[in-house]
C-alpha cells in the first residue's frame, strides 16, 4: 500500500513535524509506503510530486490550517486535525483507504465530523488557525527585533542602529493584525479575500480593536467575498473584471464601512475597558489571573486554549507603548515554558527509569524547546500518557503564572523564551522571573515522576502472585 500525506499546524513549528514523524513511524511498522509533505513555517518541504500522488492508494491531510486539496481529485482523501496524526496515526492509516473519492469542491471524510466543510465549526477553526499561522512569524520577528534594540541601545533604544532595529520591529508587529484578517479571509474565499481582509485588519489596528477586531473583520471579509462570488455573474467576456475590480471594490467598501461604524467601535471600547481593568489588577486578583493563564498555557500544549491565552498576552503587550513591559505577557510566556522543561527534568534526570529510550531522547530535545518557549516539546510525553502528564504540567504552569504575577515580572516582547532574559530591559525583575520558572518546572517534574512511580508500583503489586496462590497449590498437591 502507498499513502501520501500532508501535515500542517497553526505555527508550523512543532506539531507539523511531529505529525509527519508519527505517521512515518506507524507506516513503517505496518509495512506501508508513505511520503509526508510538511507545510511548516519555512514553507513546503518534501513536496509530493504528481507521479507520487497518482501512484498513491490514499491521501491523508492532517492539518489545523486550510490546505489546497485540488491536487488530490480522484483519490481517497481523509482529512483530520494535526493532533490526530500525533495521537492516533494508526487510525488515520486504517481509515484512509476507506475514505470517499475526492472531487473538486466536494466534502471530505473527516475523523472529527461527518462532513468537514467551510460551513462547519471545524472549518471555522481551520480558518482561524490559517490566519494565526501566517501572523505568528510577524509577532515573533517583531518582538525579537524590539528586544535586540534594547540590547544595543538600552530600554529607550538610543542610537541610530538601535532606533532603526526598534523601528523595524514596530513595523513587523504592526502588520500582525492586517495579516491575521487577510489570511482568515483568504482561507474562506481564496485570493479575492486578501484585499478586504487586510483592509479590515489594518482598520482594527488603527482603531485599537486588536486581535478580536481583526479576527471578526477577517471572517466578515471572507464570507462577504464568498457571497459575492456566488451572487455576481457576468458574461464570459467580462468575467475577468470580477476578481480584479468588482469584488475588491465592493468588498472593501462594504467591509470597511461595517468595520469602522458597526464592529470596530464596540470592540475598541471593549479593549479599552479590559485594558483598564487589567492595569488595575493588584494583589490576589492579579495572582488569580496568572494562575488561570498559566493553566491555560499547559492544559492542551499550545492547542486552542493555549493559543487563546497567548493572544490575550500579545494583546496586552500591543496596548502598551513600545518599551513598556506587560505582566500578563510575562506570565503567559513563562508558563508556556514549563511543560517541556518539566518533562525533560523528569525523563532525563529524576525519573529516567520510568521512560522508554525514545522518550528519554525526546527529553533531551525538550530542554531546548522549553527554553525556546515551544510548549509542543511536551507533546510526545502527553501522547503516550495524557492524563498524568497534562495534570502534572498544568499544576506547575499555573503556579509559575501566579508567581510571575506575584513577583510583578514584566516582559516587553511576545516570544523568545529564556534567550530574551539575557537582553537588558526586556524583562523586569528577571531573577524572580527565573525563580518562578524553576519552581514551576520542579513542581511539575517531581509531580509527574511521583505519579508515574506510584502507578508503576501499583501495577507491579497487582501483577505479583498473592500469598494465597502457593498455599492453594500445595493443598491441591496434597489432596491429589
C-alpha positions in Angstrom: 0.0 0.0 0.0 1.2 3.5 -0.8 -0.1 6.6 1.0 0.8 10.3 0.6 0.1 12.8 3.3 0.3 16.5 4.3 0.9 17.8 7.8 0.4 21.4 8.9 -0.2 23.2 12.2 -1.0 26.7 13.1 2.5 27.8 14.0 4.3 25.5 11.5 7.0 24.8 14.1 6.5 21.6 16.1 3.1 19.9 15.5 3.8 19.8 11.7 6.9 17.7 12.0 5.8 15.6 15.0 2.7 14.6 13.0 4.8 13.7 10.0 7.2 11.6 12.1 4.4 9.7 13.9 2.7 8.9 10.6 6.1 7.7 9.1 6.8 5.5 12.2 3.3 4.0 12.2 3.5 3.3 8.5 6.9 1.6 8.8 5.7 -0.8 11.5 2.8 -1.8 9.2 4.9 -2.1 6.0 3.1 0.8 4.3 5.0 3.0 2.0 4.3 6.7 2.8 5.6 10.1 1.9 4.7 13.1 4.0 4.8 16.7 2.8 5.2 19.2 5.6 3.8 22.7 5.3 5.6 24.4 8.1 6.6 28.0 8.8 9.5 27.8 6.3 7.3 26.6 3.5 6.5 23.2 2.0 9.2 20.5 2.3 9.4 17.0 1.0 6.9 18.1 -1.6 4.7 15.5 -3.2 5.2 15.0 -7.0 2.4 14.4 -9.4 3.7 10.9 -10.0 3.7 10.1 -6.3 0.1 11.3 -6.0 -1.0 9.3 -8.9 0.6 6.1 -7.5 -0.9 6.6 -4.0 -3.8 4.5 -2.8 -5.0 7.2 -0.5 -4.2 10.7 0.8 -4.2 11.9 4.4 -4.3 15.6 5.2 -3.6 16.2 8.9 -3.8 19.9 9.4 -5.2 22.6 11.6 -4.9 25.1 8.7 -6.5 25.2 5.3 -4.7 23.1 2.8 -5.3 23.1 -1.0 -6.8 19.8 -2.0 -7.1 20.3 -5.7 -4.0 18.1 -6.4 -5.9 15.1 -5.0 -9.0 15.0 -7.2 -9.9 11.3 -7.8 -8.1 9.9 -4.8 -9.3 8.5 -1.5 -8.9 11.5 0.8 -9.1 11.6 4.6 -8.9 14.9 6.5 -8.0 15.2 10.2 -6.6 17.6 12.7 -2.8 17.6 13.1 -3.2 16.2 16.7 -4.8 13.1 15.3 -1.6 12.3 13.4 0.4 12.6 16.6 -2.0 10.7 18.9 -3.7 8.2 16.5 -1.6 7.7 13.4 -2.7 4.1 13.0 -6.3 5.1 12.8 -5.6 7.5 10.0 -3.7 4.9 8.1 -6.5 2.4 8.5 -9.3 4.8 7.6 -7.5 6.5 4.7 -8.3 3.8 2.1 -11.9 3.6 3.3 -12.5 7.3 2.8 -14.5 8.7 -0.2 -13.1 9.7 -3.5 -12.4 13.4 -3.5 -13.9 15.5 -6.3 -13.2 19.2 -6.7 -15.2 21.2 -4.1 -16.8 18.1 -2.5 -16.9 17.3 1.2 -14.0 15.3 2.6 -14.2 12.4 5.0 -13.1 13.6 8.4 -12.2 11.9 11.7 -13.9 14.6 13.8 -17.1 15.5 11.9 -19.3 13.7 9.4 -18.8 16.4 6.9 -16.0 18.9 7.1 -16.6 22.0 5.0 -16.3 25.7 5.2 -19.6 25.9 7.0 -18.8 23.7 9.9 -17.2 24.6 13.3 -14.2 22.6 12.2 -13.9 24.8 9.1 -14.2 28.0 11.2 -11.4 26.8 13.4 -9.3 25.9 10.3 -9.8 29.5 9.0 -8.7 30.9 12.4 -5.6 28.8 12.5 -4.7 29.7 8.9 -4.7 33.4 9.9 -2.7 32.6 13.1 -0.1 30.6 11.2 0.7 33.5 8.9 0.6 36.0 11.7 2.9 34.4 14.3 6.1 34.9 12.3 5.4 38.7 12.3 4.8 38.7 16.0 8.0 36.7 16.7 10.2 38.6 14.3 8.9 42.0 15.5 9.2 41.1 19.2 12.8 39.8 18.8 13.8 42.9 16.8 12.5 45.1 19.6 14.4 43.1 22.2 17.6 43.4 20.1 17.0 47.2 20.0 17.0 47.2 23.8 20.2 45.1 23.8 22.0 47.6 21.6 20.6 50.9 23.0 19.0 50.2 26.3 15.3 50.3 27.2 14.9 53.6 25.2 16.8 52.1 22.2 19.2 55.1 22.0 21.5 55.4 19.0 20.9 55.1 15.2 21.3 51.3 15.0 19.1 50.6 18.0 16.4 53.0 16.8 16.4 51.5 13.3 16.0 48.0 14.7 13.3 49.1 17.0 11.5 50.7 14.1 11.7 47.5 12.1 10.3 45.6 15.0 7.5 48.0 15.4 6.6 47.7 11.7 6.6 43.9 11.8 4.4 44.0 15.0 2.1 46.5 13.3 1.5 44.2 10.4 0.2 41.3 12.5 -3.4 42.4 12.6 -3.7 43.0 8.8 -2.0 39.6 8.2 -4.5 37.9 10.6 -7.5 39.5 9.0 -6.2 39.0 5.5 -5.4 35.3 5.8 -8.6 34.4 7.7 -10.4 35.9 4.7 -8.0 34.1 2.3 -8.8 30.8 3.9 -12.5 31.3 3.4 -12.6 32.9 0.0 -9.1 32.3 -1.5 -7.2 35.2 -3.1 -10.1 37.6 -3.5 -10.4 37.7 0.3 -7.0 39.1 0.9 -7.7 42.7 0.0 -10.8 43.3 2.2 -9.3 41.1 4.9 -6.1 43.0 5.2 -8.0 46.3 5.0 -10.3 45.4 8.0 -7.2 44.1 9.8 -5.5 47.4 9.3 -8.6 49.2 10.5 -8.6 47.1 13.6 -5.0 48.1 14.2 -5.7 51.9 13.7 -8.9 51.8 15.8 -7.2 49.8 18.6 -9.7 46.9 18.1 -6.8 44.5 18.3 -7.0 40.7 17.9 -10.7 40.4 18.2 -11.4 43.2 15.8 -9.0 41.8 13.2 -10.4 38.3 13.7 -14.1 39.3 13.3 -13.1 41.5 10.4 -11.4 38.7 8.6 -14.4 36.4 8.9 -16.7 39.3 7.7 -14.4 39.9 4.7 -14.1 36.2 3.8 -17.8 35.5 3.9 -18.6 38.7 2.1 -16.4 37.8 -0.8 -17.7 34.2 -0.8 -21.3 35.6 -1.1 -20.3 38.0 -3.9 -18.7 35.2 -5.9 -21.9 33.2 -5.7 -24.2 36.1 -6.5 -22.4 38.2 -9.1 -22.5 36.6 -12.5 -21.2 38.3 -15.7 -20.9 37.3 -19.3 -17.7 35.4 -20.1 -16.2 38.4 -21.9 -16.4 40.5 -18.7 -15.8 37.8 -16.0 -12.2 38.8 -15.7 -13.3 42.1 -14.1 -14.8 40.3 -11.1 -11.6 39.3 -9.2 -9.6 42.4 -10.0 -12.2 45.2 -10.0 -15.7 44.5 -9.0 -15.3 42.1 -6.0 -12.4 44.1 -4.4 -14.1 47.4 -4.7 -17.5 46.2 -3.4 -16.0 44.2 -0.6 -13.6 46.9 0.5 -16.4 49.5 0.7 -18.9 47.2 2.4 -16.5 45.5 4.9 -14.6 48.7 5.6 -17.7 50.7 6.5 -19.2 47.9 8.6 -15.9 47.5 10.4 -15.5 51.2 11.0 -19.0 52.0 12.1 -20.5 48.8 13.4 -17.9 46.3 14.6 -14.9 48.4 15.3 -16.4 50.9 17.7 -17.8 48.5 20.3 -14.7 46.2 20.1 -12.4 49.2 20.7 -14.5 50.2 23.7 -14.3 46.6 25.0 -10.5 46.6 24.5 -10.1 49.9 26.4 -12.3 48.5 29.2 -10.4 45.3 29.5 -7.0 47.1 29.4 -8.1 49.5 32.2 -9.4 46.5 34.2 -6.1 44.6 33.7 -4.0 47.6 34.6 -6.0 48.0 37.8 -5.4 44.4 39.0 -3.4 44.1 42.1 -2.8 41.6 44.9 -4.9 38.4 44.8 -6.7 39.4 41.6 -3.5 39.5 39.6 -2.2 36.3 41.1 -5.5 34.6 40.2 -5.2 35.8 36.7 -1.7 34.5 36.4 -2.9 31.1 37.8 -5.6 30.8 35.2 -3.4 31.9 32.3 -0.7 29.5 33.4 -3.1 26.6 33.5 -4.5 27.5 30.0 -1.0 27.5 28.6 -0.4 23.9 29.6 -3.8 22.2 29.5 -3.6 21.5 25.8 0.0 22.2 25.0 -0.4 25.1 22.5 -3.8 24.0 21.3 -6.8 26.3 21.0 -6.9 27.0 24.8 -3.2 27.8 24.9 -3.5 30.0 21.8 -6.3 32.0 23.4 -4.1 32.7 26.4 -1.1 33.6 24.2 -3.0 36.1 22.1 -4.5 37.6 25.3 -1.0 38.2 26.4 0.0 39.6 23.0 -3.0 42.0 23.1 -1.9 43.2 26.5 1.5 44.0 25.1 0.3 45.8 22.0 -1.8 48.1 24.1 1.3 49.4 25.7 3.8 51.9 24.4 7.0 50.4 22.8 9.5 49.6 25.6 7.0 49.1 28.3 6.6 45.6 29.8 3.4 43.5 30.3 3.0 41.4 33.4 0.3 39.4 31.6 2.6 38.5 28.6 5.3 37.6 31.1 3.0 35.2 32.9 1.9 33.6 29.7 5.4 33.1 28.3 7.0 31.7 31.4 4.0 29.3 32.0 4.3 28.0 28.4 8.0 27.1 29.0 7.2 24.8 32.0 5.6 21.7 30.3 8.6 20.7 28.1 11.1 21.7 30.8 9.3 19.6 33.4 9.1 16.6 31.2 12.8 17.0 30.3 13.6 17.1 34.0 11.6 14.0 34.7 12.7 11.9 31.7 16.4 12.8 31.7 17.3 13.3 35.4 14.9 12.3 38.2 12.8 9.6 36.7 14.8 8.1 33.8 13.8 4.5 34.5 10.1 5.3 34.1 10.5 6.3 30.4 11.4 4.4 27.3 14.7 5.1 25.4 12.7 7.0 22.8 11.1 9.2 25.5 14.5 9.9 27.1 15.8 11.1 23.8 12.7 13.3 23.4 13.5 14.7 26.8 16.9 15.9 25.7 15.2 17.9 22.9 12.6 19.1 25.3 15.2 21.1 27.3 15.9 23.3 24.2 12.3 23.5 23.2 11.2 24.6 26.6 13.9 27.2 26.9 12.8 28.5 23.5 9.1 28.8 24.6 7.9 26.0 22.4 5.3 24.2 24.6 4.9 21.4 22.0 8.1 19.8 23.3 5.9 18.0 25.9 3.6 16.5 23.3 5.4 13.2 22.8 5.0 12.5 26.6 1.4 13.7 26.7 0.5 11.5 23.7 1.8 8.4 25.5 0.4 9.3 28.9 -2.1 12.2 28.6 -3.9 12.2 31.9 -0.8 12.1 34.2 1.4 14.3 32.1 -1.2 17.0 31.4 -2.4 17.1 35.0 1.2 17.5 36.3 2.3 20.2 33.8 -0.9 22.2 34.3 -0.3 22.4 38.0 3.3 23.6 37.6 2.4 26.1 34.8 -0.4 27.5 36.9 2.0 28.0 39.9 4.5 29.7 37.6 2.0 32.0 36.2 0.8 33.0 39.6 4.3 33.5 40.9 5.2 35.7 37.9 2.3 38.0 38.7 3.1 37.9 42.4 6.7 39.0 41.7 5.4 41.7 39.3 7.6 40.4 36.5 7.0 42.0 33.1 8.3 41.4 29.5 8.5 43.7 26.5 8.4 41.1 23.8 5.9 38.4 22.9 8.3 35.5 22.2 11.9 34.3 22.6 11.9 32.3 25.8 14.9 32.2 28.0 17.1 33.9 25.4 15.4 37.3 25.9 16.0 37.1 29.6 19.6 38.0 28.8 18.7 41.2 27.0 18.9 44.3 29.3 15.5 45.9 29.7 13.5 43.1 28.0 12.4 41.6 31.4 11.7 43.4 34.7 12.5 41.5 37.9 14.4 38.9 35.8 15.9 37.0 38.7 12.4 36.5 40.3 11.2 35.6 36.8 13.7 32.8 36.6 12.8 31.7 40.1 9.2 31.3 39.1 10.2 29.2 36.1 12.4 27.0 38.3 9.7 26.4 40.9 7.0 25.6 38.4 9.3 23.2 36.5 10.4 21.5 39.7 6.8 21.1 40.9 5.6 19.5 37.6 8.8 17.4 37.1 8.6 15.9 40.6 4.8 15.5 40.4 4.7 13.6 37.2 7.6 11.4 38.4 5.9 10.6 41.6 2.6 9.8 39.9 4.3 7.6 37.4 6.3 5.8 40.1 3.2 5.2 42.2 1.3 3.8 39.2 4.2 1.5 38.3 4.4 0.2 41.8 0.6 -0.5 41.8 0.9 -2.3 38.5 3.8 -4.4 39.9 1.8 -5.3 43.0 -1.3 -6.3 41.1 0.7 -8.5 38.7 2.7 -10.2 41.5 1.3 -13.6 42.8 -0.6 -13.4 46.1 0.3 -15.2 49.2 -2.7 -17.5 48.8 -1.6 -18.9 45.5 1.4 -21.0 46.7 -0.7 -22.3 49.7 -3.6 -23.2 47.4 -1.2 -25.1 45.1 0.3 -27.1 48.0 -3.2 -28.0 49.2 -4.1 -29.3 45.8 -1.0 -31.4 45.5 -1.6 -32.9 49.0 -5.2 -33.7 48.0 -4.0 -35.4 44.8 
